Amino acid sequence: MNDSVLAFTLAAAVAAGTPLALAALGELITERSGILNLGVEGMMLLGAVTTFLVASATGSTALAMLAGAAAGAALALAHAALSISLRANQIVSGLALVIFGTGLSTYLGRPVEGVPLPPGARITRTSVPLLQDLPFLGRVLFQQDLVVYATWVLTALTALYLFRTRPGLALRSVGESPATADAMGLRVNTIRYVHTVIGGVLCGVAGAYLILARVPAWSQAATTNGIGFIAIALVVFASWRPWRALLGAYIFGLALRANFALQAAGVTAIPAEFLAMAPYLLTILVLIALSASDLRHRAGAPEALGLAYAREER
């Protein structure tokens, strides 16, 4: 594989990994509060179709992305109400969001199935002056779009928030021991609500980015294509740490683009079908490897993840 093909492949991996990174950051923030949200795929789909409809109607990229974020937040709020206020099973509630989000996005998107996005609403590349001229790295990292660069900043801010601020400490405390956090005067349910909705916003933005930059037409089958579930596994793969989530997103992005890269390099020994399923196979292997409770604990999972909290049962 020559340098040009390698640089193109890695640049494509960064772009393909960006929606994964956004969704994974959203899920990471949610899970740090102790709430398990398996509805990432549904939130991304609803965010994507809402973004497409608003972009088609207004031609505004900013409004479309805000609409996608709001759609993700709305589904996350529903999950929070079920999981926190009603203390429903978080796994069941999350899977219900996937079903609901998939069904609603199918209904809303049916009239515009296959219709292309207006060119003026699409996110285009914005190269970074000077840095774009760096050998190799310039082509890989600094000839991307603004959302890619914003994702790096967001990852840094998330890491800073979690590990260097008092609100971040409060969030981690709620995820580890809500009873202790409550005894210290923290409002456990409020913290969980806020961060679950923030996670939904990021998942909605991930869906919006898919439409505005990656798949500039609405297609139920081709928009998310199951990457919402990859994002959930990515949080585990990253041990609930933001920078690892970003790196993992690019690794999974590379797996998503491996098929095209190897074809471009003339490698035909590996079946294309196997390469297409490689990211999902990797997801299954990650989840299997870390499914045991002792491994999950050592990986850094919040102690209260998936557990409802009620003050009267403290």
C-alpha positions as CSV (number, residue, x, y, z in Angstrom):
1,M,0.0,0.0,0.0
2,N,1.6,3.3,-1.1
3,D,1.6,6.5,1.0
4,S,-1.2,8.1,-1.0
5,V,-3.6,5.2,-0.4
6,L,-2.6,4.9,3.2
7,A,-3.1,8.6,3.9
8,F,-6.5,8.5,2.1
9,T,-7.5,5.5,4.1
10,L,-6.5,7.0,7.5
11,A,-8.2,10.3,6.6
12,A,-11.4,8.4,5.7
13,A,-11.1,6.5,9.0
14,V,-11.0,9.7,10.9
15,A,-14.1,11.0,9.2
16,A,-15.9,7.6,9.6
17,G,-14.9,7.5,13.3
18,T,-16.2,11.0,14.1
19,P,-19.9,10.1,14.5
20,L,-18.8,7.1,16.5
21,A,-16.7,9.3,18.7
22,L,-19.6,11.8,19.3
23,A,-22.0,9.0,20.1
24,A,-19.5,7.3,22.4
25,L,-18.8,10.5,24.3
26,G,-22.5,11.0,24.8
27,E,-22.9,7.4,26.1
28,L,-19.8,7.7,28.2
29,I,-21.2,10.8,30.0
30,T,-24.5,9.1,30.5
31,E,-22.9,5.9,31.9
32,R,-20.6,7.9,34.2
33,S,-23.8,9.0,36.0
34,G,-24.9,5.3,36.4
35,I,-27.5,5.3,33.7
36,L,-27.1,2.6,31.0
37,N,-28.6,3.8,27.7
38,L,-28.8,1.2,24.9
39,G,-30.9,3.4,22.8
40,V,-28.0,5.1,21.0
41,E,-29.0,3.7,17.6
42,G,-32.5,5.0,17.9
43,M,-31.4,8.5,19.0
44,M,-28.9,8.7,16.1
45,L,-31.6,7.6,13.6
46,L,-34.1,10.1,14.9
47,G,-31.5,12.8,15.0
48,A,-30.5,12.0,11.4
49,V,-34.0,12.1,9.9
50,T,-34.9,15.3,11.9
51,T,-31.7,16.9,10.6
52,F,-32.5,15.9,7.0
53,L,-36.1,17.3,7.2
54,V,-35.0,20.6,8.7
55,A,-32.0,20.9,6.3
56,S,-34.3,20.2,3.3
57,A,-36.8,22.8,4.5
58,T,-34.4,25.6,5.5
59,G,-31.1,24.9,3.8
60,S,-29.4,25.8,7.1
61,T,-26.7,23.5,8.4
62,A,-26.8,25.1,11.9
63,L,-30.5,24.8,12.3
64,A,-30.5,21.2,11.0
65,M,-27.8,20.2,13.5
66,L,-29.7,21.9,16.3
67,A,-32.8,20.0,15.3
68,G,-30.9,16.7,15.3
69,A,-29.5,17.4,18.8
70,A,-33.0,18.3,20.1
71,A,-34.4,15.0,18.7
72,G,-31.7,13.0,20.5
73,A,-32.3,15.0,23.7
74,A,-36.0,14.3,23.5
75,L,-35.5,10.5,23.3
76,A,-32.8,10.7,26.1
77,L,-35.3,12.6,28.3
78,A,-37.8,9.8,27.8
79,H,-35.2,7.2,28.8
80,A,-34.3,9.3,31.9
81,A,-38.0,9.5,32.9
82,L,-38.4,5.8,32.6
83,S,-35.1,4.8,34.2
84,I,-34.7,7.5,36.9
85,S,-38.2,8.6,37.9
86,L,-40.1,5.3,37.2
87,R,-37.1,3.1,37.9
88,A,-37.8,0.9,34.9
89,N,-35.3,-1.7,33.8
90,Q,-32.6,0.4,31.9
91,I,-31.8,-2.3,29.4
92,V,-35.5,-2.7,28.4
93,S,-36.0,1.0,28.3
94,G,-32.9,1.5,26.1
95,L,-33.9,-1.2,23.7
96,A,-37.4,0.2,23.5
97,L,-35.8,3.5,22.4
98,V,-34.1,1.7,19.6
99,I,-37.4,0.2,18.4
100,F,-39.3,3.5,18.8
101,G,-36.5,5.6,17.2
102,T,-36.2,3.2,14.3
103,G,-40.0,3.1,13.7
104,L,-40.5,6.9,14.0
105,S,-37.6,7.7,11.8
106,T,-38.9,5.2,9.2
107,Y,-42.3,6.9,9.3
108,L,-40.9,10.4,9.1
109,G,-38.4,9.6,6.4
110,R,-40.6,7.6,4.1
111,P,-41.7,10.6,2.0
112,V,-38.1,11.6,1.4
113,E,-36.5,8.2,1.0
114,G,-33.6,8.6,-1.4
115,V,-34.0,12.3,-1.8
116,P,-30.6,14.1,-1.8
117,L,-29.7,16.8,0.7
118,P,-29.5,20.4,-0.6
119,P,-25.8,21.0,-1.5
120,G,-25.8,24.3,0.6
121,A,-26.7,22.4,3.8
122,R,-23.9,19.9,3.6
123,I,-20.8,20.1,5.8
124,T,-17.7,20.5,3.6
125,R,-14.0,20.2,4.4
126,T,-12.1,23.1,6.0
127,S,-8.4,22.6,5.9
128,V,-6.2,24.1,8.7
129,P,-3.7,26.6,7.3
130,L,-0.1,25.6,7.6
131,L,-0.9,22.3,9.4
132,Q,-2.5,21.0,6.2
133,D,0.9,21.2,4.5
134,L,2.6,18.8,7.0
135,P,3.9,15.6,5.4
136,F,1.4,12.8,5.6
137,L,-0.3,14.0,8.9
138,G,-1.5,17.1,7.1
139,R,-3.5,14.9,4.6
140,V,-4.8,12.6,7.4
141,L,-5.8,15.0,10.2
142,F,-5.9,18.6,9.0
143,Q,-7.9,18.4,5.7
144,Q,-11.1,17.4,7.5
145,D,-14.3,19.4,8.4
146,L,-15.1,21.6,11.4
147,V,-17.0,18.8,13.2
148,V,-13.9,16.6,13.2
149,Y,-11.9,19.4,14.8
150,A,-14.7,20.2,17.2
151,T,-14.8,16.6,18.3
152,W,-11.2,16.8,19.4
153,V,-12.0,19.9,21.5
154,L,-15.1,18.3,22.9
155,T,-13.1,15.2,23.9
156,A,-10.5,17.4,25.7
157,L,-13.3,19.3,27.5
158,T,-15.0,16.1,28.5
159,A,-11.8,14.7,30.0
160,L,-11.2,18.0,31.8
161,Y,-14.8,18.1,33.1
162,L,-14.7,14.5,34.4
163,F,-11.4,14.5,36.1
164,R,-10.5,18.2,36.9
165,T,-13.7,19.8,38.0
166,R,-16.0,19.6,41.0
167,P,-19.2,18.9,38.9
168,G,-17.2,16.1,37.2
169,L,-16.3,14.7,40.6
170,A,-20.0,14.9,41.6
171,L,-20.9,13.0,38.4
172,R,-18.5,10.2,39.0
173,S,-19.6,10.0,42.6
174,V,-23.2,9.5,41.6
175,G,-22.1,6.8,39.1
176,E,-20.0,5.0,41.7
177,S,-22.2,5.3,44.9
178,P,-25.4,7.3,44.6
179,A,-26.3,6.7,48.3
180,T,-23.0,8.2,49.4
181,A,-23.4,11.1,47.0
182,D,-26.9,11.7,48.3
183,A,-25.6,11.6,51.9
184,M,-23.1,14.3,50.9
185,G,-25.9,16.5,49.7
186,L,-25.7,15.9,45.9
187,R,-29.0,15.8,44.0
188,V,-28.5,12.3,42.5
189,N,-31.6,12.3,40.2
190,T,-31.0,15.8,38.9
191,I,-27.4,14.9,38.0
192,R,-28.5,11.8,36.3
193,Y,-31.2,13.6,34.3
194,V,-28.9,16.3,33.1
195,H,-26.1,14.0,32.0
196,T,-28.5,11.6,30.3
197,V,-29.9,14.4,28.2
198,I,-26.4,15.7,27.4
199,G,-25.6,12.2,26.2
200,G,-28.7,12.3,24.0
201,V,-27.7,15.6,22.5
202,L,-24.4,14.2,21.4
203,C,-26.0,11.1,20.0
204,G,-28.4,13.3,18.1
205,V,-25.4,15.4,16.8
206,A,-23.7,12.2,15.7
207,G,-26.8,11.3,13.6
208,A,-26.9,14.8,12.2
209,Y,-23.3,14.6,11.2
210,L,-23.9,11.4,9.3
211,I,-26.6,13.1,7.2
212,L,-24.8,16.4,6.7
213,A,-21.3,15.0,6.0
214,R,-21.3,11.3,5.4
215,V,-24.6,10.2,3.8
216,P,-26.1,13.3,2.1
217,A,-29.5,11.6,1.5
218,W,-32.0,9.9,3.7
219,S,-31.9,6.2,3.6
220,Q,-33.1,4.2,6.6
221,A,-30.8,1.2,5.8
222,A,-27.7,3.1,5.0
223,T,-27.6,6.0,7.5
224,T,-26.5,4.5,10.8
225,N,-26.1,0.9,9.7
226,G,-25.8,-0.3,13.3
227,I,-22.9,2.0,14.4
228,G,-25.0,3.1,17.4
229,F,-24.3,-0.4,19.0
230,I,-20.7,0.0,18.1
231,A,-20.6,3.2,20.0
232,I,-21.9,1.5,23.1
233,A,-19.2,-1.2,22.9
234,L,-16.7,1.5,22.3
235,V,-17.3,3.0,25.7
236,V,-16.4,-0.4,27.3
237,F,-13.5,-0.7,24.9
238,A,-12.3,2.8,26.1
239,S,-12.7,1.9,29.8
240,W,-15.0,4.9,30.2
241,R,-12.3,7.4,29.3
242,P,-12.8,10.1,26.7
243,W,-9.4,10.1,24.9
244,R,-9.5,6.3,24.6
245,A,-13.0,6.6,23.2
246,L,-11.7,9.0,20.5
247,L,-8.8,6.7,19.6
248,G,-11.1,3.6,19.7
249,A,-13.5,5.4,17.4
250,Y,-10.8,5.9,14.8
251,I,-9.7,2.3,15.1
252,F,-13.3,1.2,14.5
253,G,-13.5,3.8,11.7
254,L,-10.5,2.2,10.1
255,A,-12.2,-1.2,10.3
256,L,-15.2,0.3,8.6
257,R,-13.0,1.6,5.8
258,A,-10.7,-1.4,5.5
259,N,-12.8,-2.9,2.7
260,F,-12.2,0.0,0.4
261,A,-8.6,0.4,1.4
262,L,-7.6,-3.2,0.6
263,Q,-9.5,-3.1,-2.6
264,A,-7.6,0.1,-3.6
265,A,-4.4,-1.7,-2.7
266,G,-5.3,-4.6,-4.9
267,V,-5.7,-7.1,-2.0
268,T,-8.3,-9.6,-3.0
269,A,-7.5,-12.6,-0.9
270,I,-9.8,-11.5,1.9
271,P,-13.5,-11.7,1.0
272,A,-15.2,-8.3,0.9
273,E,-18.1,-9.7,3.0
274,F,-15.7,-10.6,5.8
275,L,-14.2,-7.1,5.8
276,A,-17.7,-5.6,5.8
277,M,-18.6,-7.5,9.0
278,A,-15.2,-6.9,10.7
279,P,-16.3,-3.9,12.8
280,Y,-19.4,-5.7,14.1
281,L,-17.4,-8.8,14.8
282,L,-14.9,-6.7,16.7
283,T,-17.8,-5.2,18.7
284,I,-19.1,-8.6,19.7
285,L,-15.6,-9.8,20.8
286,V,-15.1,-6.7,22.9
287,L,-18.5,-7.2,24.7
288,I,-17.8,-10.9,25.2
289,A,-14.4,-10.2,26.7
290,L,-15.6,-7.6,29.1
291,S,-19.0,-9.2,30.0
292,A,-17.7,-10.8,33.2
293,S,-18.4,-8.6,36.2
294,D,-14.8,-8.8,37.5
295,L,-13.3,-7.8,34.1
296,R,-15.8,-4.9,33.8
297,H,-14.9,-3.7,37.3
298,R,-11.2,-3.8,36.4
299,A,-11.9,-1.9,33.1
300,G,-13.3,1.0,35.2
301,A,-17.1,0.6,34.9
302,P,-19.1,2.8,37.3
303,E,-20.2,0.6,40.2
304,A,-23.8,1.7,40.1
305,L,-24.1,1.4,36.3
306,G,-27.6,0.2,35.4
307,L,-28.9,0.4,38.9
308,A,-31.9,2.5,39.8
309,Y,-31.6,4.6,43.0
310,A,-34.3,5.6,45.5
311,R,-33.5,7.6,48.6
312,E,-36.0,5.7,50.8
313,E,-34.2,2.4,50.0
314,R,-30.8,3.7,50.9
